[in-house]
Amino acid sequence: MSLVPSRNGANGPPGTTRSADLVQDNLKTSTKGKVPTGFAQEIALSEQSFRNLHREEQDKAASGKKRKRETKGDSGVVFGAGAYKGPWAKYEERRIDSDSGEEVEVSGSEDGSDVEVVYEEDAIAPMPERPTLAGTGYEQISADKESTVFEGSQQYDYQGRTYMHVPQDLDIDLTADFESLNLKCYTPKKHIHTFRTQAGKEAHDKALTTLRFFPNSGHLLLSAATDGRVKLWDVYHDRELLRSYTGHTKSIVATDFSADGTHFLTASYDRQMKLWDTETGTCTGRFSTGVTPHCIRFHPDQPSGGEFLAGMHDNKIIQFDPRLPSNDTPNKEGKIRSKPVQEYDHHLGPVNTLTFTDQNRRFITTSDDKSLRAWEYNIPVPIKLISDPSMFPLVQAVSHPTKPAVLCQSADNTIQVFNTGEKIRANRKKEFRGGHNIAGYAVQLDVSPDGGIVVTGDSGGNLTCYDYKTCKMWQKLQASDTAVVATAFHPRESSKVVTGDLNGVIKYWD
């Protein structure tokens, strides 16, 4: 509503005269429609109509104030005062004059925008140097430069053999067939050793990520950590550090031995995958797709340094063959980056695990998309998809040594079992629950050589042992004051387990 005064008379409606006293009386006893300055009428006016009228008045006021351009200048002058500007001349700015309080036009030359500023050399401060990466512990490492150091006490024995030779002077035969061992495994009871460097320091400066025993014999232990380094340890005799491998700039997330143990693979957050010679420590191949790898696995039936699979962050599984040359030119050290030979692309999230099954003709993959897929090797089409709304991401996996099954560490603090025989399906009768809590960590789990014991770490620093047959928790040992993120069961011993925690400490249990 708006009240519009109607001023037809000096002091009131037309035809009326009032004195000063009468005006005072009207102020005290005014009726509807009468105001001290005239006569007001009520007019109904919508909000939209009022806004339209308001805009019209504003447009009328602004139409007379148009911004002016500067002069175009002389076309014969290129630089300096009076140079030709043409249609690119600036608009004059309006500023409030401090003396009169009115707006005045100011050209670009007057407001100082065209003034050239000259800096003296001495007045320019030098650019600060890039901060060093000394706090990371790998400031001198580049992704294309690898190094290795033998740190053991003796590189060769009296017969000229290196640490690759399986020791024969033990009370256990590390070269016998598994069938002839008739091994019966038990849960570990006590802590027997802590792996340390020759300087007495912990195994790694930062958190452990993976622990791998040497295939079949288990006389060597390979450890990797977030400090970007890989270390090889002697499991028997002095249990000393034998060799360190350096070549990644960021955390190593996965490692894997070849079937004969002569080579191993590393995958890192620096988006590099590297093939190493276990004995000499040389890097024999680099592989990268520009995407971060999450898991890596040799094909068990391939010869040493043969084909391998890598699960990537871009939802793909990439297959490489280091033996095939690529069109890329070799680098200074004669190494080439082989191209992928196959891609498996059906997952909807980053790939977490790779596990070979069915006599290595198939492999199982899990992903952050909360699904499990089975593939025929070399065929990029999944043959089985297991996905359930109640499933959680499966972050680690291990194959059962005696049964056609895969055990997966689930993000809901359980261990799920999937049958991998003729029919690939979830085993609803087997679920390990209630004994451990991973709290978001991708905790590495393992199974004893006879398949009867399942070991895993947890966020509370415990080593938890389950009975595979009954799914009951057998034992829980306090292994660390921080989360235990890696566990591995010795492939030849009946009760020896190794653990790694977030402090970089590797402990041996029996």
ZAMARGU-4260 file (C-alpha; in steps of 0.2 Angstrom, whole numbers, plus 5000, padded with zeros to 4 digits):
<rodrens>
0) 5000/5000/5000 | 5006/5018/4997 | 4998/5034/5002 | 4999/5048/4989 | 4995/5066/4995
5) 4983/5076/4985 | 4988/5095/4986 | 4973/5104/4978 | 4974/5117/4992 | 4986/5126/5003
10) 4980/5118/5019 | 4967/5105/5014 | 4954/5100/5002 | 4948/5112/4988 | 4936/5126/4994
15) 4941/5126/5012 | 4951/5138/5022 | 4959/5135/5039 | 4967/5145/5052 | 4983/5140/5062
20) 4971/5134/5077 | 4961/5123/5065 | 4977/5115/5059 | 4982/5111/5076 | 4965/5104/5080
25) 4967/5093/5064 | 4984/5087/5070 | 4976/5080/5086 | 4960/5074/5079 | 4964/5069/5061
30) 4952/5057/5052 | 4956/5044/5039 | 4963/5052/5023 | 4969/5068/5031 | 4987/5072/5034
35) 4996/5088/5039 | 5002/5093/5022 | 4986/5089/5012 | 4973/5075/5008 | 4979/5057/5006
40) 4971/5044/4996 | 4974/5025/4997 | 4980/5017/4981 | 4982/4998/4979 | 4999/4995/4971
45) 5007/4978/4968 | 5025/4974/4972 | 5030/4971/4954 | 5022/4987/4948 | 5031/4997/4961
50) 5048/4989/4956 | 5044/4993/4938 | 5041/5011/4942 | 5056/5012/4952 | 5067/5005/4938
55) 5060/5017/4926 | 5065/5032/4937 | 5082/5024/4939 | 5085/5022/4920 | 5080/5040/4917
60) 5092/5046/4930 | 5106/5035/4922 | 5103/5039/4904 | 5110/5056/4905 | 5127/5049/4912
65) 5136/5039/4899 | 5154/5035/4900 | 5165/5043/4888 | 5180/5035/4879 | 5197/5043/4877
70) 5202/5050/4861 | 5207/5038/4847 | 5224/5047/4845 | 5235/5050/4830 | 5236/5035/4818
75) 5254/5040/4813 | 5260/5039/4831 | 5263/5021/4838 | 5271/5024/4855 | 5271/5037/4868
80) 5259/5052/4871 | 5245/5053/4858 | 5248/5036/4851 | 5234/5028/4841 | 5221/5018/4851
85) 5207/5017/4839 | 5192/5006/4846 | 5203/5000/4860 | 5203/5017/4869 | 5199/5016/4887
90) 5183/5022/4895 | 5186/5037/4906 | 5183/5034/4925 | 5171/5043/4936 | 5179/5049/4953
95) 5172/5060/4967 | 5180/5077/4967 | 5186/5080/4985 | 5183/5099/4984 | 5166/5100/4975
100) 5159/5083/4980 | 5154/5080/4962 | 5159/5066/4950 | 5172/5071/4937 | 5179/5061/4922
105) 5197/5055/4924 | 5207/5048/4909 | 5219/5034/4910 | 5234/5045/4909 | 5228/5056/4923
110) 5225/5042/4935 | 5242/5035/4933 | 5238/5019/4925 | 5249/5023/4910 | 5264/5027/4921
115) 5279/5016/4917 | 5287/5009/4933 | 5306/5005/4932 | 5314/4994/4945 | 5332/4994/4949
120) 5341/4978/4949 | 5346/4980/4967 | 5328/4983/4972 | 5322/4966/4966 | 5323/4952/4979
125) 5329/4936/4973 | 5317/4921/4971 | 5317/4910/4987 | 5325/4893/4984 | 5314/4877/4983
130) 5312/4869/5001 | 5322/4853/5003 | 5313/4837/5005 | 5325/4831/5019 | 5310/4828/5030
135) 5304/4814/5019 | 5319/4803/5020 | 5321/4801/5001 | 5326/4818/4995 | 5341/4811/4985
140) 5330/4798/4975 | 5323/4800/4958 | 5310/4789/4950 | 5322/4785/4936 | 5337/4781/4947
145) 5339/4765/4956 | 5353/4760/4968 | 5357/4745/4979 | 5368/4742/4994 | 5374/4725/5001
150) 5373/4727/5019 | 5377/4709/5025 | 5393/4704/5034 | 5398/4691/5020 | 5392/4692/5002
155) 5399/4675/4997 | 5401/4659/5007 | 5417/4648/5006 | 5410/4640/4990 | 5407/4657/4982
160) 5388/4656/4984 | 5377/4671/4988 | 5362/4672/5000 | 5351/4665/4986 | 5357/4648/4990
165) 5345/4639/5001 | 5355/4634/5017 | 5357/4615/5021 | 5364/4616/5038 | 5347/4618/5047
170) 5337/4606/5057 | 5323/4608/5044 | 5324/4603/5026 | 5319/4619/5016 | 5320/4610/4999
175) 5309/4595/5002 | 5292/4593/4994 | 5277/4600/5003 | 5268/4583/5002 | 5282/4574/5010
180) 5283/4586/5025 | 5266/4581/5032 | 5267/4598/5041 | 5255/4602/5056 | 5254/4620/5061
185) 5251/4628/5077 | 5248/4646/5083 | 5263/4656/5088 | 5266/4658/5107 | 5280/4671/5110
190) 5291/4684/5102 | 5308/4677/5097 | 5317/4691/5087 | 5316/4709/5081 | 5324/4713/5064
195) 5336/4727/5065 | 5349/4735/5054 | 5368/4734/5057 | 5367/4751/5066 | 5354/4744/5078
200) 5339/4754/5071 | 5322/4748/5067 | 5319/4739/5051 | 5312/4754/5042 | 5310/4772/5046
205) 5292/4773/5042 | 5277/4761/5042 | 5278/4744/5034 | 5267/4740/5019 | 5271/4722/5014
210) 5281/4707/5020 | 5285/4693/5008 | 5294/4676/5012 | 5306/4669/4998 | 5295/4657/4988
215) 5295/4639/4994 | 5310/4639/5005 | 5307/4655/5015 | 5325/4658/5020 | 5324/4676/5015
220) 5311/4690/5020 | 5307/4705/5009 | 5300/4720/5017 | 5294/4736/5010 | 5288/4752/5018
225) 5281/4770/5015 | 5299/4777/5015 | 5301/4770/4997 | 5314/4757/5001 | 5314/4738/5000
230) 5325/4727/5011 | 5330/4709/5011 | 5333/4700/5027 | 5341/4683/5032 | 5328/4673/5041
235) 5340/4660/5048 | 5358/4661/5055 | 5361/4679/5060 | 5345/4686/5054 | 5354/4702/5048
240) 5350/4714/5034 | 5357/4708/5018 | 5353/4721/5005 | 5343/4737/5002 | 5335/4742/4986
245) 5331/4761/4983 | 5322/4768/4968 | 5305/4775/4972 | 5301/4792/4977 | 5285/4788/4987
250) 5277/4774/4997 | 5278/4757/4990 | 5261/4749/4991 | 5264/4731/4984 | 5278/4719/4981
255) 5279/4701/4974 | 5292/4688/4971 | 5293/4678/4955 | 5290/4659/4956 | 5309/4655/4958
260) 5312/4671/4968 | 5326/4677/4957 | 5316/4693/4953 | 5303/4703/4962 | 5291/4718/4958
265) 5288/4734/4967 | 5273/4746/4964 | 5273/4763/4972 | 5263/4779/4973 | 5275/4787/4962
270) 5266/4778/4948 | 5280/4767/4944 | 5282/4748/4944 | 5299/4741/4944 | 5307/4724/4941
275) 5322/4720/4952 | 5335/4706/4952 | 5335/4699/4969 | 5353/4694/4969 | 5362/4709/4961
280) 5349/4722/4966 | 5349/4729/4948 | 5333/4736/4941 | 5329/4727/4925 | 5313/4736/4920
285) 5302/4750/4923 | 5284/4751/4919 | 5271/4765/4920 | 5254/4770/4913 | 5254/4786/4922
290) 5241/4779/4935 | 5245/4774/4952 | 5246/4755/4955 | 5238/4747/4970 | 5243/4729/4968
295) 5254/4719/4958 | 5256/4700/4954 | 5268/4689/4944 | 5260/4674/4934 | 5265/4659/4944
300) 5268/4648/4929 | 5278/4661/4919 | 5297/4659/4920 | 5307/4672/4930 | 5304/4689/4924
305) 5289/4684/4914 | 5271/4692/4913 | 5263/4700/4927 | 5247/4709/4932 | 5244/4726/4940
310) 5228/4733/4947 | 5227/4752/4944 | 5218/4767/4952 | 5209/4770/4936 | 5199/4754/4938
315) 5209/4744/4926 | 5220/4728/4927 | 5235/4730/4916 | 5245/4715/4909 | 5264/4717/4905
320) 5277/4706/4898 | 5295/4712/4902 | 5302/4701/4889 | 5294/4710/4874 | 5303/4725/4867
325) 5294/4741/4864 | 5295/4755/4852 | 5302/4766/4865 | 5321/4770/4864 | 5331/4763/4878
330) 5337/4775/4891 | 5355/4778/4896 | 5356/4761/4906 | 5349/4752/4891 | 5332/4749/4900
335) 5315/4750/4891 | 5298/4753/4896 | 5287/4739/4890 | 5270/4743/4884 | 5255/4733/4891
340) 5249/4718/4881 | 5232/4717/4889 | 5219/4727/4898 | 5205/4721/4909 | 5193/4735/4911
345) 5176/4731/4920 | 5178/4737/4938 | 5170/4753/4943 | 5183/4758/4956 | 5201/4756/4960
350) 5207/4738/4960 | 5213/4732/4977 | 5219/4714/4975 | 5224/4701/4962 | 5224/4682/4966
355) 5227/4668/4954 | 5216/4652/4956 | 5211/4636/4947 | 5229/4630/4943 | 5233/4648/4938
360) 5221/4648/4923 | 5210/4661/4932 | 5212/4676/4943 | 5201/4685/4956 | 5201/4704/4958
365) 5192/4715/4971 | 5189/4733/4970 | 5183/4748/4979 | 5166/4746/4970 | 5162/4732/4983
370) 5163/4719/4970 | 5173/4703/4966 | 5176/4698/4948 | 5184/4682/4941 | 5193/4682/4924
375) 5201/4670/4912 | 5219/4674/4910 | 5222/4683/4893 | 5203/4686/4891 | 5198/4703/4896
380) 5180/4699/4899 | 5174/4693/4917 | 5167/4676/4919 | 5159/4680/4936 | 5153/4695/4946
385) 5149/4694/4964 | 5142/4710/4971 | 5130/4712/4985 | 5122/4728/4993 | 5128/4721/5010
390) 5146/4719/5004 | 5161/4730/5009 | 5177/4734/5000 | 5189/4719/5000 | 5206/4727/5003
395) 5218/4712/5004 | 5217/4694/4998 | 5226/4678/4999 | 5224/4661/4991 | 5221/4645/5002
400) 5236/4633/5000 | 5226/4617/5001 | 5208/4621/4996 | 5201/4630/4981 | 5197/4646/4990
405) 5202/4664/4992 | 5201/4673/5009 | 5198/4692/5008 | 5200/4705/5021 | 5184/4716/5022
410) 5182/4734/5027 | 5169/4728/5040 | 5182/4720/5051 | 5178/4703/5044 | 5187/4690/5033
415) 5176/4683/5019 | 5179/4667/5010 | 5175/4664/4992 | 5175/4647/4984 | 5185/4646/4967
420) 5182/4629/4961 | 5170/4625/4946 | 5158/4637/4954 | 5165/4654/4960 | 5154/4660/4974
425) 5154/4667/4992 | 5155/4654/5006 | 5142/4660/5018 | 5146/4647/5031 | 5164/4653/5033
430) 5166/4671/5040 | 5180/4676/5052 | 5172/4690/5063 | 5174/4697/5081 | 5192/4695/5084
435) 5201/4710/5075 | 5197/4727/5070 | 5206/4735/5055 | 5199/4752/5056 | 5202/4757/5038
440) 5219/4749/5036 | 5223/4737/5022 | 5229/4724/5034 | 5239/4710/5025 | 5233/4692/5031
445) 5240/4675/5028 | 5236/4656/5030 | 5247/4643/5037 | 5255/4630/5025 | 5243/4617/5030
450) 5228/4628/5028 | 5222/4627/5046 | 5227/4644/5053 | 5222/4661/5047 | 5233/4675/5054
455) 5230/4694/5053 | 5234/4710/5061 | 5223/4724/5067 | 5223/4742/5072 | 5225/4739/5090
460) 5242/4731/5088 | 5236/4713/5090 | 5241/4697/5080 | 5225/4687/5079 | 5224/4669/5074
465) 5208/4660/5068 | 5204/4642/5065 | 5200/4640/5047 | 5188/4625/5050 | 5178/4632/5064
470) 5181/4651/5060 | 5184/4653/5079 | 5197/4664/5086 | 5211/4654/5093 | 5223/4667/5100
475) 5227/4685/5101 | 5244/4692/5105 | 5249/4710/5108 | 5262/4712/5094 | 5264/4731/5095
480) 5258/4747/5102 | 5252/4753/5085 | 5243/4745/5071 | 5250/4729/5064 | 5247/4731/5045
485) 5257/4716/5038 | 5258/4698/5043 | 5265/4682/5034 | 5266/4664/5039 | 5283/4655/5036
490) 5280/4643/5021 | 5290/4629/5029 | 5289/4631/5048 | 5275/4625/5059 | 5272/4640/5069
495) 5283/4655/5064 | 5275/4671/5059 | 5282/4688/5055 | 5273/4705/5058 | 5276/4723/5053
500) 5268/4739/5061 | 5266/4757/5058 | 5283/4761/5067 | 5293/4751/5054 | 5296/4737/5067
505) 5297/4719/5060 | 5295/4705/5073 | 5297/4686/5072 | 5285/4675/5082 | 5285/4656/5086
</rodrens>
